[in-house]
Amino acid sequence: MANRAFEMLIRSQSLGNIESILTLANRDQFQANITYIPKEFQRKPQEPFDPEYMTELFAIGY
């Protein structure tokens, strides 16, 4: 139960942060774009700097 509560806390805090960023960007007349990584993306990098992994991750976000 504590694990689930922690997950929900992190999720709600993240959503609040995103909303704040978008509000500030709008106020200051900046463009802000949001993307996310779907749960289906399960690939893990093979090394700390994995160009193939980053290329695939960028393509999914784009």
PDB file with one MODEL, atoms N, CA, C and O in Angstrom:
MODEL        1
ATOM      1  N   MET A   1       0.822  -1.176   0.000  1.00  0.00           N
ATOM      2  CA  MET A   1       0.000   0.000   0.000  1.00  0.00           C
ATOM      3  C   MET A   1       0.882   1.262   0.000  1.00  0.00           C
ATOM      4  O   MET A   1       0.574   2.236  -0.687  1.00  0.00           O
ATOM      5  N   ALA A   2       1.949   1.238   0.754  1.00  0.00           N
ATOM      6  CA  ALA A   2       2.840   2.394   0.785  1.00  0.00           C
ATOM      7  C   ALA A   2       3.460   2.628  -0.589  1.00  0.00           C
ATOM      8  O   ALA A   2       3.648   3.771  -1.007  1.00  0.00           O
ATOM      9  N   ASN A   3       3.772   1.548  -1.282  1.00  0.00           N
ATOM     10  CA  ASN A   3       4.355   1.658  -2.620  1.00  0.00           C
ATOM     11  C   ASN A   3       3.382   2.374  -3.569  1.00  0.00           C
ATOM     12  O   ASN A   3       3.782   3.268  -4.314  1.00  0.00           O
ATOM     13  N   ARG A   4       2.124   1.983  -3.536  1.00  0.00           N
ATOM     14  CA  ARG A   4       1.101   2.592  -4.394  1.00  0.00           C
ATOM     15  C   ARG A   4       0.900   4.072  -4.028  1.00  0.00           C
ATOM     16  O   ARG A   4       0.748   4.920  -4.908  1.00  0.00           O
ATOM     17  N   ALA A   5       0.901   4.364  -2.745  1.00  0.00           N
ATOM     18  CA  ALA A   5       0.742   5.752  -2.307  1.00  0.00           C
ATOM     19  C   ALA A   5       1.905   6.607  -2.803  1.00  0.00           C
ATOM     20  O   ALA A   5       1.707   7.747  -3.224  1.00  0.00           O
ATOM     21  N   PHE A   6       3.101   6.063  -2.754  1.00  0.00           N
ATOM     22  CA  PHE A   6       4.276   6.792  -3.232  1.00  0.00           C
ATOM     23  C   PHE A   6       4.180   7.032  -4.735  1.00  0.00           C
ATOM     24  O   PHE A   6       4.495   8.124  -5.209  1.00  0.00           O
ATOM     25  N   GLU A   7       3.745   6.014  -5.492  1.00  0.00           N
ATOM     26  CA  GLU A   7       3.572   6.161  -6.945  1.00  0.00           C
ATOM     27  C   GLU A   7       2.570   7.267  -7.261  1.00  0.00           C
ATOM     28  O   GLU A   7       2.802   8.081  -8.155  1.00  0.00           O
ATOM     29  N   MET A   8       1.473   7.296  -6.540  1.00  0.00           N
ATOM     30  CA  MET A   8       0.451   8.318  -6.779  1.00  0.00           C
ATOM     31  C   MET A   8       0.967   9.714  -6.411  1.00  0.00           C
ATOM     32  O   MET A   8       0.639  10.691  -7.084  1.00  0.00           O
ATOM     33  N   LEU A   9       1.760   9.811  -5.363  1.00  0.00           N
ATOM     34  CA  LEU A   9       2.346  11.088  -4.973  1.00  0.00           C
ATOM     35  C   LEU A   9       3.267  11.613  -6.072  1.00  0.00           C
ATOM     36  O   LEU A   9       3.193  12.783  -6.447  1.00  0.00           O
ATOM     37  N   ILE A  10       4.126  10.747  -6.579  1.00  0.00           N
ATOM     38  CA  ILE A  10       5.051  11.140  -7.642  1.00  0.00           C
ATOM     39  C   ILE A  10       4.278  11.546  -8.895  1.00  0.00           C
ATOM     40  O   ILE A  10       4.613  12.537  -9.542  1.00  0.00           O
ATOM     41  N   ARG A  11       3.255  10.784  -9.230  1.00  0.00           N
ATOM     42  CA  ARG A  11       2.452  11.086 -10.424  1.00  0.00           C
ATOM     43  C   ARG A  11       1.762  12.450 -10.301  1.00  0.00           C
ATOM     44  O   ARG A  11       1.815  13.260 -11.226  1.00  0.00           O
ATOM     45  N   SER A  12       1.122  12.698  -9.167  1.00  0.00           N
ATOM     46  CA  SER A  12       0.407  13.965  -9.019  1.00  0.00           C
ATOM     47  C   SER A  12       1.382  15.144  -8.973  1.00  0.00           C
ATOM     48  O   SER A  12       1.076  16.220  -9.488  1.00  0.00           O
ATOM     49  N   GLN A  13       2.544  14.951  -8.364  1.00  0.00           N
ATOM     50  CA  GLN A  13       3.546  16.010  -8.333  1.00  0.00           C
ATOM     51  C   GLN A  13       4.055  16.299  -9.748  1.00  0.00           C
ATOM     52  O   GLN A  13       4.249  17.454 -10.125  1.00  0.00           O
ATOM     53  N   SER A  14       4.265  15.242 -10.516  1.00  0.00           N
ATOM     54  CA  SER A  14       4.737  15.413 -11.901  1.00  0.00           C
ATOM     55  C   SER A  14       3.708  16.166 -12.738  1.00  0.00           C
ATOM     56  O   SER A  14       4.058  17.073 -13.494  1.00  0.00           O
ATOM     57  N   LEU A  15       2.452  15.790 -12.602  1.00  0.00           N
ATOM     58  CA  LEU A  15       1.403  16.479 -13.367  1.00  0.00           C
ATOM     59  C   LEU A  15       1.310  17.950 -12.960  1.00  0.00           C
ATOM     60  O   LEU A  15       1.096  18.820 -13.804  1.00  0.00           O
ATOM     61  N   GLY A  16       1.469  18.219 -11.678  1.00  0.00           N
ATOM     62  CA  GLY A  16       1.474  19.606 -11.211  1.00  0.00           C
ATOM     63  C   GLY A  16       2.644  20.390 -11.782  1.00  0.00           C
ATOM     64  O   GLY A  16       2.491  21.549 -12.167  1.00  0.00           O
ATOM     65  N   ASN A  17       3.806  19.763 -11.839  1.00  0.00           N
ATOM     66  CA  ASN A  17       4.979  20.416 -12.421  1.00  0.00           C
ATOM     67  C   ASN A  17       4.775  20.726 -13.894  1.00  0.00           C
ATOM     68  O   ASN A  17       5.123  21.812 -14.359  1.00  0.00           O
ATOM     69  N   ILE A  18       4.214  19.778 -14.625  1.00  0.00           N
ATOM     70  CA  ILE A  18       3.961  19.992 -16.053  1.00  0.00           C
ATOM     71  C   ILE A  18       2.985  21.149 -16.245  1.00  0.00           C
ATOM     72  O   ILE A  18       3.188  22.009 -17.102  1.00  0.00           O
ATOM     73  N   GLU A  19       1.935  21.161 -15.448  1.00  0.00           N
ATOM     74  CA  GLU A  19       0.957  22.242 -15.558  1.00  0.00           C
ATOM     75  C   GLU A  19       1.610  23.595 -15.260  1.00  0.00           C
ATOM     76  O   GLU A  19       1.326  24.579 -15.942  1.00  0.00           O
ATOM     77  N   SER A  20       2.468  23.652 -14.264  1.00  0.00           N
ATOM     78  CA  SER A  20       3.163  24.902 -13.931  1.00  0.00           C
ATOM     79  C   SER A  20       4.060  25.359 -15.075  1.00  0.00           C
ATOM     80  O   SER A  20       4.088  26.540 -15.419  1.00  0.00           O
ATOM     81  N   ILE A  21       4.792  24.417 -15.660  1.00  0.00           N
ATOM     82  CA  ILE A  21       5.679  24.749 -16.775  1.00  0.00           C
ATOM     83  C   ILE A  21       4.883  25.306 -17.951  1.00  0.00           C
ATOM     84  O   ILE A  21       5.267  26.314 -18.545  1.00  0.00           O
ATOM     85  N   LEU A  22       3.774  24.647 -18.284  1.00  0.00           N
ATOM     86  CA  LEU A  22       2.951  25.109 -19.403  1.00  0.00           C
ATOM     87  C   LEU A  22       2.335  26.482 -19.114  1.00  0.00           C
ATOM     88  O   LEU A  22       2.254  27.325 -20.007  1.00  0.00           O
ATOM     89  N   THR A  23       1.907  26.706 -17.885  1.00  0.00           N
ATOM     90  CA  THR A  23       1.327  27.993 -17.507  1.00  0.00           C
ATOM     91  C   THR A  23       2.358  29.116 -17.608  1.00  0.00           C
ATOM     92  O   THR A  23       2.070  30.187 -18.143  1.00  0.00           O
ATOM     93  N   LEU A  24       3.562  28.864 -17.088  1.00  0.00           N
ATOM     94  CA  LEU A  24       4.619  29.871 -17.162  1.00  0.00           C
ATOM     95  C   LEU A  24       5.042  30.142 -18.604  1.00  0.00           C
ATOM     96  O   LEU A  24       5.276  31.289 -18.985  1.00  0.00           O
ATOM     97  N   ALA A  25       5.138  29.081 -19.399  1.00  0.00           N
ATOM     98  CA  ALA A  25       5.507  29.268 -20.806  1.00  0.00           C
ATOM     99  C   ALA A  25       4.459  30.114 -21.522  1.00  0.00           C
ATOM    100  O   ALA A  25       4.800  31.013 -22.291  1.00  0.00           O
ATOM    101  N   ASN A  26       3.202  29.829 -21.271  1.00  0.00           N
ATOM    102  CA  ASN A  26       2.121  30.594 -21.890  1.00  0.00           C
ATOM    103  C   ASN A  26       2.154  32.047 -21.437  1.00  0.00           C
ATOM    104  O   ASN A  26       1.992  32.959 -22.248  1.00  0.00           O
ATOM    105  N   ARG A  27       2.362  32.260 -20.154  1.00  0.00           N
ATOM    106  CA  ARG A  27       2.431  33.619 -19.617  1.00  0.00           C
ATOM    107  C   ARG A  27       3.554  34.430 -20.257  1.00  0.00           C
ATOM    108  O   ARG A  27       3.388  35.609 -20.573  1.00  0.00           O
ATOM    109  N   ASP A  28       4.706  33.774 -20.443  1.00  0.00           N
ATOM    110  CA  ASP A  28       5.880  34.458 -20.984  1.00  0.00           C
ATOM    111  C   ASP A  28       5.979  34.359 -22.503  1.00  0.00           C
ATOM    112  O   ASP A  28       6.994  34.727 -23.095  1.00  0.00           O
ATOM    113  N   GLN A  29       4.915  33.856 -23.123  1.00  0.00           N
ATOM    114  CA  GLN A  29       4.806  33.734 -24.578  1.00  0.00           C
ATOM    115  C   GLN A  29       5.899  32.859 -25.187  1.00  0.00           C
ATOM    116  O   GLN A  29       6.465  33.174 -26.234  1.00  0.00           O
ATOM    117  N   PHE A  30       6.178  31.755 -24.501  1.00  0.00           N
ATOM    118  CA  PHE A  30       7.081  30.739 -25.031  1.00  0.00           C
ATOM    119  C   PHE A  30       6.254  29.569 -25.504  1.00  0.00           C
ATOM    120  O   PHE A  30       5.127  29.367 -25.052  1.00  0.00           O
ATOM    121  N   GLN A  31       6.815  28.800 -26.413  1.00  0.00           N
ATOM    122  CA  GLN A  31       6.152  27.586 -26.865  1.00  0.00           C
ATOM    123  C   GLN A  31       6.719  26.418 -26.056  1.00  0.00           C
ATOM    124  O   GLN A  31       7.936  26.284 -25.930  1.00  0.00           O
ATOM    125  N   ALA A  32       5.856  25.588 -25.518  1.00  0.00           N
ATOM    126  CA  ALA A  32       6.291  24.410 -24.774  1.00  0.00           C
ATOM    127  C   ALA A  32       5.643  23.183 -25.404  1.00  0.00           C
ATOM    128  O   ALA A  32       4.443  23.184 -25.681  1.00  0.00           O
ATOM    129  N   ASN A  33       6.421  22.154 -25.627  1.00  0.00           N
ATOM    130  CA  ASN A  33       5.921  20.901 -26.188  1.00  0.00           C
ATOM    131  C   ASN A  33       6.170  19.780 -25.188  1.00  0.00           C
ATOM    132  O   ASN A  33       7.226  19.713 -24.560  1.00  0.00           O
ATOM    133  N   ILE A  34       5.193  18.913 -25.052  1.00  0.00           N
ATOM    134  CA  ILE A  34       5.284  17.800 -24.109  1.00  0.00           C
ATOM    135  C   ILE A  34       5.168  16.486 -24.884  1.00  0.00           C
ATOM    136  O   ILE A  34       4.360  16.365 -25.805  1.00  0.00           O
ATOM    137  N   THR A  35       5.973  15.524 -24.505  1.00  0.00           N
ATOM    138  CA  THR A  35       5.857  14.185 -25.053  1.00  0.00           C
ATOM    139  C   THR A  35       6.038  13.199 -23.908  1.00  0.00           C
ATOM    140  O   THR A  35       6.372  13.602 -22.795  1.00  0.00           O
ATOM    141  N   TYR A  36       5.826  11.942 -24.160  1.00  0.00           N
ATOM    142  CA  TYR A  36       5.981  10.940 -23.117  1.00  0.00           C
ATOM    143  C   TYR A  36       6.466   9.635 -23.739  1.00  0.00           C
ATOM    144  O   TYR A  36       6.422   9.452 -24.955  1.00  0.00           O
ATOM    145  N   ILE A  37       6.921   8.752 -22.893  1.00  0.00           N
ATOM    146  CA  ILE A  37       7.376   7.435 -23.330  1.00  0.00           C
ATOM    147  C   ILE A  37       6.273   6.444 -22.970  1.00  0.00           C
ATOM    148  O   ILE A  37       5.962   6.273 -21.792  1.00  0.00           O
ATOM    149  N   PRO A  38       5.682   5.791 -23.962  1.00  0.00           N
ATOM    150  CA  PRO A  38       4.600   4.853 -23.658  1.00  0.00           C
ATOM    151  C   PRO A  38       5.119   3.635 -22.879  1.00  0.00           C
ATOM    152  O   PRO A  38       6.287   3.259 -22.985  1.00  0.00           O
ATOM    153  N   LYS A  39       4.229   3.039 -22.105  1.00  0.00           N
ATOM    154  CA  LYS A  39       4.602   1.865 -21.305  1.00  0.00           C
ATOM    155  C   LYS A  39       5.096   0.714 -22.175  1.00  0.00           C
ATOM    156  O   LYS A  39       5.878  -0.119 -21.718  1.00  0.00           O
ATOM    157  N   GLU A  40       4.645   0.664 -23.417  1.00  0.00           N
ATOM    158  CA  GLU A  40       5.032  -0.422 -24.318  1.00  0.00           C
ATOM    159  C   GLU A  40       6.517  -0.390 -24.669  1.00  0.00           C
ATOM    160  O   GLU A  40       7.079  -1.405 -25.080  1.00  0.00           O
ATOM    161  N   PHE A  41       7.154   0.765 -24.512  1.00  0.00           N
ATOM    162  CA  PHE A  41       8.581   0.891 -24.815  1.00  0.00           C
ATOM    163  C   PHE A  41       9.364   0.271 -23.666  1.00  0.00           C
ATOM    164  O   PHE A  41       9.494   0.869 -22.598  1.00  0.00           O
ATOM    165  N   GLN A  42       9.881  -0.920 -23.890  1.00  0.00           N
ATOM    166  CA  GLN A  42      10.564  -1.663 -22.838  1.00  0.00           C
ATOM    167  C   GLN A  42      12.066  -1.793 -23.071  1.00  0.00           C
ATOM    168  O   GLN A  42      12.771  -2.383 -22.253  1.00  0.00           O
ATOM    169  N   ARG A  43      12.556  -1.250 -24.177  1.00  0.00           N
ATOM    170  CA  ARG A  43      13.980  -1.392 -24.500  1.00  0.00           C
ATOM    171  C   ARG A  43      14.848  -0.702 -23.461  1.00  0.00           C
ATOM    172  O   ARG A  43      14.501   0.369 -22.963  1.00  0.00           O
ATOM    173  N   LYS A  44      15.975  -1.317 -23.135  1.00  0.00           N
ATOM    174  CA  LYS A  44      16.924  -0.761 -22.177  1.00  0.00           C
ATOM    175  C   LYS A  44      18.228  -0.453 -22.903  1.00  0.00           C
ATOM    176  O   LYS A  44      18.599  -1.172 -23.831  1.00  0.00           O
ATOM    177  N   PRO A  45      18.932   0.608 -22.495  1.00  0.00           N
ATOM    178  CA  PRO A  45      20.216   0.909 -23.142  1.00  0.00           C
ATOM    179  C   PRO A  45      21.242  -0.166 -22.816  1.00  0.00           C
ATOM    180  O   PRO A  45      21.224  -0.752 -21.733  1.00  0.00           O
ATOM    181  N   GLN A  46      22.138  -0.416 -23.770  1.00  0.00           N
ATOM    182  CA  GLN A  46      23.173  -1.429 -23.595  1.00  0.00           C
ATOM    183  C   GLN A  46      24.410  -0.866 -22.893  1.00  0.00           C
ATOM    184  O   GLN A  46      25.249  -1.622 -22.404  1.00  0.00           O
ATOM    185  N   GLU A  47      24.519   0.454 -22.847  1.00  0.00           N
ATOM    186  CA  GLU A  47      25.651   1.133 -22.212  1.00  0.00           C
ATOM    187  C   GLU A  47      25.181   2.521 -21.793  1.00  0.00           C
ATOM    188  O   GLU A  47      24.121   2.963 -22.235  1.00  0.00           O
ATOM    189  N   PRO A  48      25.951   3.227 -20.941  1.00  0.00           N
ATOM    190  CA  PRO A  48      25.500   4.550 -20.477  1.00  0.00           C
ATOM    191  C   PRO A  48      25.190   5.530 -21.616  1.00  0.00           C
ATOM    192  O   PRO A  48      24.237   6.303 -21.511  1.00  0.00           O
ATOM    193  N   PHE A  49      25.958   5.514 -22.677  1.00  0.00           N
ATOM    194  CA  PHE A  49      25.695   6.361 -23.841  1.00  0.00           C
ATOM    195  C   PHE A  49      25.456   5.439 -25.019  1.00  0.00           C
ATOM    196  O   PHE A  49      26.398   5.023 -25.694  1.00  0.00           O
ATOM    197  N   ASP A  50      24.191   5.119 -25.264  1.00  0.00           N
ATOM    198  CA  ASP A  50      23.805   4.170 -26.302  1.00  0.00           C
ATOM    199  C   ASP A  50      23.087   4.929 -27.426  1.00  0.00           C
ATOM    200  O   ASP A  50      21.889   5.195 -27.319  1.00  0.00           O
ATOM    201  N   PRO A  51      23.804   5.281 -28.502  1.00  0.00           N
ATOM    202  CA  PRO A  51      23.192   6.077 -29.574  1.00  0.00           C
ATOM    203  C   PRO A  51      21.976   5.415 -30.225  1.00  0.00           C
ATOM    204  O   PRO A  51      21.023   6.107 -30.583  1.00  0.00           O
ATOM    205  N   GLU A  52      21.991   4.103 -30.384  1.00  0.00           N
ATOM    206  CA  GLU A  52      20.840   3.414 -30.989  1.00  0.00           C
ATOM    207  C   GLU A  52      19.605   3.545 -30.099  1.00  0.00           C
ATOM    208  O   GLU A  52      18.503   3.798 -30.586  1.00  0.00           O
ATOM    209  N   TYR A  53      19.795   3.373 -28.812  1.00  0.00           N
ATOM    210  CA  TYR A  53      18.697   3.515 -27.851  1.00  0.00           C
ATOM    211  C   TYR A  53      18.138   4.943 -27.890  1.00  0.00           C
ATOM    212  O   TYR A  53      16.923   5.138 -27.937  1.00  0.00           O
ATOM    213  N   MET A  54      19.029   5.931 -27.869  1.00  0.00           N
ATOM    214  CA  MET A  54      18.591   7.327 -27.874  1.00  0.00           C
ATOM    215  C   MET A  54      17.878   7.691 -29.174  1.00  0.00           C
ATOM    216  O   MET A  54      16.917   8.460 -29.161  1.00  0.00           O
ATOM    217  N   THR A  55      18.345   7.141 -30.298  1.00  0.00           N
ATOM    218  CA  THR A  55      17.696   7.398 -31.581  1.00  0.00           C
ATOM    219  C   THR A  55      16.276   6.831 -31.588  1.00  0.00           C
ATOM    220  O   THR A  55      15.340   7.486 -32.047  1.00  0.00           O
ATOM    221  N   GLU A  56      16.125   5.615 -31.078  1.00  0.00           N
ATOM    222  CA  GLU A  56      14.797   4.991 -31.012  1.00  0.00           C
ATOM    223  C   GLU A  56      13.885   5.748 -30.051  1.00  0.00           C
ATOM    224  O   GLU A  56      12.706   5.947 -30.341  1.00  0.00           O
ATOM    225  N   LEU A  57      14.416   6.163 -28.926  1.00  0.00           N
ATOM    226  CA  LEU A  57      13.645   6.915 -27.944  1.00  0.00           C
ATOM    227  C   LEU A  57      13.195   8.257 -28.524  1.00  0.00           C
ATOM    228  O   LEU A  57      12.052   8.667 -28.328  1.00  0.00           O
ATOM    229  N   PHE A  58      14.079   8.929 -29.228  1.00  0.00           N
ATOM    230  CA  PHE A  58      13.723  10.202 -29.860  1.00  0.00           C
ATOM    231  C   PHE A  58      12.607  10.005 -30.888  1.00  0.00           C
ATOM    232  O   PHE A  58      11.662  10.791 -30.951  1.00  0.00           O
ATOM    233  N   ALA A  59      12.729   8.936 -31.696  1.00  0.00           N
ATOM    234  CA  ALA A  59      11.726   8.664 -32.725  1.00  0.00           C
ATOM    235  C   ALA A  59      10.342   8.423 -32.099  1.00  0.00           C
ATOM    236  O   ALA A  59       9.329   8.867 -32.639  1.00  0.00           O
ATOM    237  N   ILE A  60      10.307   7.739 -30.991  1.00  0.00           N
ATOM    238  CA  ILE A  60       9.025   7.480 -30.314  1.00  0.00           C
ATOM    239  C   ILE A  60       8.450   8.786 -29.781  1.00  0.00           C
ATOM    240  O   ILE A  60       7.251   9.035 -29.915  1.00  0.00           O
ATOM    241  N   GLY A  61       9.283   9.614 -29.184  1.00  0.00           N
ATOM    242  CA  GLY A  61       8.804  10.887 -28.643  1.00  0.00           C
ATOM    243  C   GLY A  61       8.372  11.865 -29.724  1.00  0.00           C
ATOM    244  O   GLY A  61       7.473  12.679 -29.515  1.00  0.00           O
ATOM    245  N   TYR A  62       9.016  11.780 -30.876  1.00  0.00           N
ATOM    246  CA  TYR A  62       8.698  12.691 -31.959  1.00  0.00           C
ATOM    247  C   TYR A  62       7.359  12.356 -32.566  1.00  0.00           C
ATOM    248  O   TYR A  62       6.921  13.025 -33.502  1.00  0.00           O
TER     249      TYR A  62
ENDMDL
END
